[in-house]
Amino acid sequence: MRKVLLTCILVLAGQLAVSAQVQEDWIVGIWTPGHGKARVKIEKIGNKYFGKTVWLKEPNDPETGKAKVDKNNPDPALRNTPRLGLRIMKDFVYDGNGVFSGGTIYDPEKGKTYCGKITITSQTTLDMRGFICGFKALGREDTWTRYSGQ
């Protein structure tokens, strides 16, 4: 009887671990922010999640006609970095229950980096919250939708 009970417990624990992994990795994929001007590919590197811009609605700067660069970056040495491929999300860790935290979100239009929290609300939507580090009340929220490729 003990062997059967122990086997059942181990099987259940394994299923829970697989279930948590599936939920955790739901975030991996291509997402469209609420403004619709970009698409961000979220990927897992090690045990953290990162996001980079993989599509821009307007890839060229209207002033120069050339590919957009990170012209608002506070570091002058980075202002010529192309916006396509720019890593705008860094170091998010899965906390459980569909929540990721501990990372930062960079807004290239303002040249500002914010602390962030991501909550999976469904397999097709994420609630993104960026805030001034140390001041969670000072921030903004956005809903991102999974890009379906159509």
C-alpha positions in Angstrom: 0.0 0.0 0.0 2.8 2.4 0.8 4.5 1.7 -2.5 1.3 2.5 -4.4 0.7 5.7 -2.4 4.3 6.8 -2.9 4.1 6.1 -6.7 0.9 8.1 -6.9 2.5 11.0 -5.1 5.6 10.9 -7.3 3.4 10.8 -10.5 1.3 13.7 -9.3 4.4 15.8 -8.4 5.8 15.1 -11.8 2.6 16.2 -13.5 2.5 19.4 -11.5 6.1 20.2 -12.4 5.3 19.7 -16.1 2.1 21.8 -15.8 4.1 24.6 -14.2 6.7 24.5 -16.9 4.1 24.7 -19.6 2.4 27.7 -18.0 5.8 29.3 -17.5 6.8 28.9 -21.1 3.5 30.2 -22.5 5.2 33.6 -22.5 7.7 32.5 -25.1 6.7 33.7 -28.5 6.0 36.9 -30.5 3.8 39.6 -28.9 2.3 42.8 -30.0 2.1 45.7 -27.6 -1.2 47.6 -27.3 0.0 50.5 -29.6 0.5 48.0 -32.4 3.7 49.7 -33.6 6.0 46.8 -32.9 6.3 43.1 -32.2 8.5 41.7 -29.5 9.9 38.2 -29.4 10.1 36.9 -25.9 12.6 34.0 -25.3 14.0 32.1 -22.4 17.7 32.3 -21.9 18.8 30.1 -19.0 16.1 30.6 -16.3 15.3 34.2 -17.3 13.1 35.8 -20.0 14.2 38.5 -22.5 12.4 40.3 -25.3 13.7 42.0 -28.4 12.0 44.0 -31.2 11.5 41.8 -34.3 9.1 44.0 -36.3 8.3 47.7 -36.6 5.3 49.2 -38.3 7.5 52.1 -39.4 11.0 50.6 -39.6 12.5 53.8 -41.1 12.9 57.2 -39.4 10.7 59.7 -41.2 13.3 62.4 -40.6 16.2 60.5 -42.2 14.6 57.8 -44.3 17.1 55.4 -42.8 16.4 52.4 -40.5 15.3 53.6 -37.0 18.0 53.7 -34.3 17.9 54.0 -30.6 18.4 57.8 -30.8 16.8 58.5 -27.4 19.2 56.2 -25.5 20.7 58.1 -22.5 24.1 56.5 -23.4 25.4 58.4 -26.5 27.5 55.4 -27.5 24.3 53.4 -28.0 22.3 55.9 -30.0 23.2 54.3 -33.3 22.0 50.8 -32.2 19.3 49.6 -34.7 15.8 49.5 -33.2 15.1 46.1 -34.9 16.7 43.5 -32.8 16.9 45.8 -29.8 16.5 44.0 -26.5 13.9 45.9 -24.6 13.1 43.3 -21.9 15.7 41.8 -19.7 16.0 39.4 -16.7 12.4 38.5 -16.0 12.0 35.5 -13.7 8.9 33.3 -13.3 7.4 33.7 -9.8 4.6 31.3 -10.3 0.9 31.7 -10.9 1.5 33.3 -14.3 3.6 36.2 -12.9 7.1 37.3 -14.0 9.1 39.9 -12.2 12.6 41.2 -11.4 13.2 42.4 -14.9 13.4 45.7 -16.7 11.5 47.1 -19.7 13.2 49.7 -21.9 11.1 52.3 -23.8 13.1 53.3 -26.8 10.7 56.2 -27.7 11.6 57.8 -24.4 15.0 56.4 -23.7 13.9 55.2 -20.3 14.3 51.9 -18.5 11.6 50.8 -16.0 11.2 47.9 -13.6 8.5 45.5 -14.7 6.0 42.9 -13.9 4.3 40.6 -16.5 1.1 38.7 -15.8 -0.2 36.0 -18.2 -3.9 36.6 -18.4 -4.5 33.9 -21.0 -2.6 32.0 -23.7 -3.1 35.1 -26.0 -2.7 38.1 -23.6 -0.2 39.5 -21.2 -0.6 42.4 -18.8 2.6 44.4 -18.8 3.3 46.8 -16.0 6.3 49.2 -16.1 7.1 51.4 -13.2 9.8 53.6 -11.8 12.1 51.2 -9.9 11.3 51.5 -6.2 7.9 53.2 -6.8 5.4 50.7 -8.0 2.6 53.2 -7.9 4.4 55.3 -10.6 4.0 53.5 -13.8 1.7 52.3 -16.6 0.1 49.2 -17.8 -0.4 47.7 -21.3 -2.0 44.6 -22.7 0.0 42.7 -25.2 -1.5 40.1 -27.5 0.2 37.0 -29.0 1.0 37.5 -32.6 -0.6 34.8 -34.7 1.3 35.4 -37.9 -1.7 36.4 -39.9 
